[in-house]
Structures are given as structure tokens and as C-alpha cells.
């Protein structure tokens, strides 16, 4: 049995580059960019008008002209027009190209427009005002986004504006989720008195869907030969295998033995923590990384949040997750010499402090209690009592 920090180190050491794939633009949201995005033209691509108003030559205004005859109108999306005469102006709309011969825009709010003329009503006009200069944001050929960026709506907009219909992103892993146990029936079935419906597999699938990953689900009965036969193909076919149950000390907990027979290298089995002590983790050579979580719903869910999600995010090209900290709003008593992942609700007070309020449950089988919590507070070994006001790290529930 190993401590939590060592389990994290061993899991982190197995992260790997999953490769690259191209996906349609809108399917890239939330994925990690694997190519630089380069400006294919200047940004903005022309001297862009930023206010509705009139376009003038500043020299005319500086020479004392305040009443400009309107000589035409320019709109966004139209070819560039030209200001041909002195002491005249062109009405111009936001987004339009700055007319040739003009250099300054005066907004309508600073004008009185009557009978085809615009009278300037302010003395605070600056040369070049209300003009977004060509290339002032980014010149053509510059890098707009570097490889490794986590793509959000703003990034998709940038990709669209340079004409990218597809983007190269980190490949999604191929994931298998395995449930075990003869007591489990499908969610659509009515369980007998000695049975329960599957829940862990749906929890894990829901976590993966947050990352846009669709997993393949399998169910293994409590039979060593059948378990070994099914796992043999799975560990060579999939990048990741998530298991739930069958890893403790029961007579029908066959997964550790099956994986040993198949040559899956065990990196650890059991962590000094509660919940989730029986967690098994290993790697098949040139094949799947195997996370075998305990069968109790809270244990399985907690292990996925604390260990699997950081591993997945790193494999997908994300950064190492920095810990967040919150202040306990009430005492927690925990005597066993184990790291305790307590269910808490994280809120923010008026001063901006993060607060952790314990959410009491009935152990690792109390699945319903999870909906009242939004994080796991990591309480270290070595103390029995953690008083109100103690600052501790937490892991957000995804």
C-alpha cells in the first residue's frame, strides 16, 4: 500500500502523447490545438472605421473648417470609396474601409447633420481618430495561436477568420469501461432483491463526455476465465481501460489475477486513502493504461476525479493542474492514518475566499450524497482533528 503522493507520481509517469488528428472546426472546441495558427493577411486587413460618422481630411479641420459638405456614403462590405474634394466629407459606417483621401473619422454624436452638410460640434478632434489601422493587431505571417492552446470560442473565431475549416488537435484516446460483478443489471432492467443497477459505468462515461470522448462499455461476470479472455483483446486494442469493482480481497475479485496472467504490469495496488483504498493501476506493454477502481460508487467516482482526470488532461495536451485551496467552515474528525478525501461544497464569501463546507454521507456506497457536494477536500495523514479555518487543497468534481 502506497501513499497518495507516490500514486500520483506513478500515474503521472505514464502520461503520453496520444498523437494528432484533424477535426472539423466546430468539433475542435475543448480540444488541444496541435498546429500554430498563422495570420493569412494583416489584422485588420484594411484601415477599418470604428464609429458611424463622417470621414474627413484632418488638415481641413486643422485649417479651421467646421462645416463639411457631404459628398457620399460608404458602408461596411463595399469597395473603398474616395474623398476627392477638400472641405468635404463622406458619411461612413462602422466596419467600412477608410475612404481614400481621408484620415480621420468624426462620430455622429459630435455632429449636427442637416441639408447635406455636417457641422462639427466639438473641439476635441484628433488626427486619425476612430480608425483601426491596417495590421495594427497582427501583421500577416504572425502567429495568432501557438500549438498547445486549449481551444475555446475565441480561438475558434480566430481559426475561422483565417479560413481554417479543420484543425489539427490531440487525438482522443480509445477508451473501454468495464463493470464487474454478477449482482449488476443494466439500467433499464428491474433488479431482483439481490441485484443493483449499474451506476459506476455511467458515472465514468459522463466524465469522459465532458472531454468529448465516447467510450465502449463492457460487463464482466465473476468468472476468471471469461474475464481473462475478454481483457486479452481489450488491453491490446484500447488506449485506456477503466474498470470498476473486482480489485479487493473477495473470493470473486479476479481482476488483479487476470491482469497478472495477461502481462499487464502492476504499478501499484492499494493506496493509503479513504475512500478508494483498493485502487489497482497498471500498464500493458505497448497497450492500454489500466485504471481499476474499487466497486463502491463513491470510491470509484473519487478515484476518477483525483487520479484519472489529471492523467487524461495531461495526455490531451493540457498543463499540470495546479491545486486550489479552501478554508474549512467546520471541523472534520478523521482518525485512521490515511489521506481522507472528504466530500465538500465549495462556495465563495464576500471577500473572495473559497470556503469548504463538509457534506456528511454514509460511506463509499452513498452515491446519492455526491449530488450535494462539488469537490473532494484532500485531508492529509498525521492528524485526527482539522479545525474550522484550516486551509486545505481540494479537487473540483467534473
N, C-alpha and C positions, 0 to 999 in steps of 0.2 A: 504494500500500500504506500503510495507516494503522496507528498504534499501538493497542494493546488498549484503553487508556482512552478513546480517541476512538470506537472501535467501540461501546463500552458506552454512551457518551453518545448517539450517533446512534440506537441501538436503543431506549434508554430514552425518547427524544423521541417515538417512535411509539406508545407505550402509549396506550390509550384505554378509555373506559367502554364495556363490551360490552352494557349495558342490564340489564334486570331480568326475571326470570321467577319464577313460583310453582311450587314443587315439594312433593310430599308430605313430611311431617315427617321420616321416616327417610332419605329421599333427599337431605336437606339437609346431612347430615354431611360436613364438609370444605369446604363452600361458604361464601361470604361473605354474611352477613346484610345485607339492604338495606331493613330496616324496624326501628324500635325495638320492643322487646317490653315491654309495659306491664302492670303488675300489675292484674288484674281484680278483686282482693279484697285484703284485708290478708294479709301473710305473717308468721307463720302466721295463718290465718283465725279462730282462736279461741285462748283461753288453753289451751295444749297441755301435757299431762302428759308429763314426760320420763323418769320412772322408775316401775317397778312398785312399788306400796306402798299407803299409805293417805292419804286426803285429810282434813285437819283444819282447824279454825279455829286460827290461831296464838294468838289471845287465850286459848283454853283451855289451851294448852301453857304460855304465859307465866304464867298464874294457878296453875300447879303440877300440872295434870293430866298423868299419865304412862300411865294405863291407859284406853284408849278402847274402848268397845263398838262392834262392827262392825254398821252399820245397813244395809248393802247392798254391791253390787258394780257397778262401771261398766267397760265395755270400749271399746276403740277402735272407732269406727264406729257406736256407739249414740248416740241423742239425749242431751243433757245431763241428768244426774240432779241431785238437790238434797240437800244436807246440812241436815236440818231441826232437829236437836236439838243442844244443847251437850254437850260432853264425849263426843261420839260421833265415829265416823269412817266413811268409806266406802272399801272396797278399790277401787283404781283401777289401770288398766293403761296402759302407755306408749302415747302417741298419742291417748288419750281426751281429751275436753273436760273441763277442770277443773270439778268439780261446783259448782253454785250454792251459795253459803253457805260454801264452803271457800276457803282461800287458800294452803295450804302442803301439800307432799307429803313424806311420810317413807318412804324406801325400805324394802323388806322386810329388807335386810341390817342395818338398825338397829332391828329389831323382834323381839319374840317373840310369835307368834300362836298362841293356844290357846283353845279353848272359846268361840269367838265374840268374843274380845277381843284387842286388840293392845297390848302393853306396849312403851313406848319405852325402848330400852336405851342411849341416848346423850344427852349434854347439849349437843350442838353444833347444835341445830336453829335454822335461820334463817327468819324470816318470808319467805314467797314462794319458798322453795327448790324446785328441781325443777319449775318452771313456766316454760314458754317463752311469754312474754307476747304477746298478740294484736298484730300489726302491728310487733313489735319488729325484725323483719328488714327488711321493706319495707312501707310503707303502700300502700293501694290508690291507683292512679294514678301510682305512681312508675315510673321507667324501670329495668327489670331488665337489659336488654342494649341497647346502642346499635347503630345501623346501622353496618356495617363490621366486626362481630365475626366471626372465623373459627369456624364452628360445630363444636363438639366434643360429646362425650357429655353433659357437664354442661349445655351450652347447650340441647341437645335436651330434656333433662329439664325445664328451665325453661319452654321452649315448651309442652311437654306439660301442665305444671301450670297454665298459663293458658288451656288449651283450644285451642291452635293445631294444627290438623290439616294445614295447609300453611304454608310460609314463603316470603317474597319473598327471593330471593337473586340474586347476579350471574349473568347468563346465561352459559352455557358457549359458547365460540366454536365455530363450524363450521370444522372442520379437514380439509384434504386433505393426504395424504402421498404424495409422488411418488418412485418409484425410477426410475433411468435406466440404460440400458446393455444391449446385446444379449447380453452374457455372463451375465446373470442369469436364473435359472429359479426357479419357485416352490418353497417349502419342501418340498412333498410330492413333487416330481419328483426323479429321479435325474440329477444333472448329467453331461454328457459331459465328456471330458478338458479341453476348452477353456471350460467353464462353471463357475459357482459358484451356490449357492443365495442367495436374498435374505436378508439379515440386518438391514441398516440400517432397513428399513421396520418390522420387528418391534420393534427397539430403540425406535424413536420412538413406536410405538403403545403400548408398555409404559410409557414415560414419561408419555404422556397419560392412560393408565388410572389412574395414581396420583392424578390430579386428577378422576377420574370422567368423562373425555372420551373418546368413541369417534370415531375418525377414519375417513374414507373413503380407501382406498388405490388408487392408480393406478400403472401402469407405462408408461414411455415408451421406445420404441425409438430408436435413434440415427438419426433422420430429422428434419431441421429442419422440414419442412412439417407432419408429423404432430405434432411437439412443439408447434409454434405453434398448430395447430388445437385441440389438447386444452387447452392452457393458456388460450386465449382465454375459454373458458367457466368454467374453474376460478377464475381471478383475479377474475372478476366475481361469482361465486356464493359463495365461501368467505371467511371472516374471516382465516384463516391458511393459508398454504401452506408445507409443509415439504418440501424436496427433498433428495435425496442423490445426488451424482455429477453429472457433466456440466458442471462450472463451472471446470475447469482450462484448460490450454492445448492439449489434444489436438485433433486434427482433427475428432473427433466430439463434442466438448464444446460442444453447441449452445445450452445454456440461456441464457447471457448474451445471445446474439444474438436468441433468440426473445423474451426479455422486453423487449429494446430495441424490437423490432418491434411488440410489443403495447402499448407505452407504460407499462410498469412502470418507475417512476423508480428508478434505481440510486442507493443512498445510500453504498455502498462495495463494493469487490471486492478482496479480499485484505487480510489482517491480518498485522502483524509478529509472528507467533506460530508455535509448533510444539507439537503438530500443528495442522492446520486452516488453513493459510495461505490457500488459495483461496476461503474462505468469501465468498459473494455475498449481499448484503442489499438489499432494496428495498421500495417501496410502490406499489401500484396505486391511482390516484386514486379515492376513494370505494369502494375494494375491499380486496383482500387485502394483508396484510403478508406478504412473501415471505422466508423463510429458506432459502437454497440452500447446503447444507453440502457439503463435499468427500465423495467417494465412499468413501474409506478408512474402515473401520468405526470405528477409534479416533478419527479426526478428526471424523467425523460425530457420534459419541456425545459427545465432549468439547465440541464447539460447542453442542450441545443443552443440556448441563448448565450451561455457563458463560454462555451468552447467551440461549437461548430460555426456559429455566425462569424466570429472574428477570423477563423480559418478561411471560411468561404470568401469573405470580403477581401482578404489579402490575396487569395488566388485569383479573384476577379480584377485585381489591379488596384485595389484601394489601399489607403495608408493603414499603418497600425493604429488601432483605436486607442485614443488617449482616455484614461479613466476620468470619470466625473465623480464629484463628491457631494454629499448632502449631510445635513445636520439632523440627528435623531430627535424626534419630537417626544419620545417617551422611552423608558428603559427597556432593554432586552436582556433577559437572563438565559444563558446557554452554557451548561456545564461541561459536556463532552469535549475532549481535546481534538476538535475537528473544526475546520473552516465551515461557517454556517452561512448559507445563502438564504437570508430572510426575505419573505415577501413583504414589500412596502409599497406605499403610494407616494410618489414624488410630486410635490407641489412647490409653488414659489410664494414667498411672503412679500410684503410691500417694499422691503429693502432689497429685493432681488435674490435673497438667499434661497437655495434649494433645500427643502425640508423632506425628510423621510419618515412617514408615519407607518409603524408596523401594522400588517394585516394578518391577524391571527387566523390560523386554519387548523385542520385536523390531520396534519401529516402529509406524506407524499402521495397519498391516494385521493386527497381532497382537491380534485380537479376544479370544482366549481369556485373555489376560493380564489383561483387565479384571476378571475374577471374583476375582482376588487383591487388587484394590485397592478402596477405598471412598471415595476422594476424589482430586481433582486439586490438586496444590500449585502455586500460581502463583509462578513464579520470574522476577523482573524482568530486563529487559535491562541491559547495562552491566557485568556481571561474568562471569568464566569459572568461578569456583570458589565454591561455597557450602558452608561447613564445617559439621560436626556442631555442633549447638547454635544454628544460625541460626533465627530466628523468622520464619515466612512465612505469608501467608494461604492458605487452602485452600477448595475448593468441594466440598461433600458430593455424592456420587453418589446420584441418586434412581432 
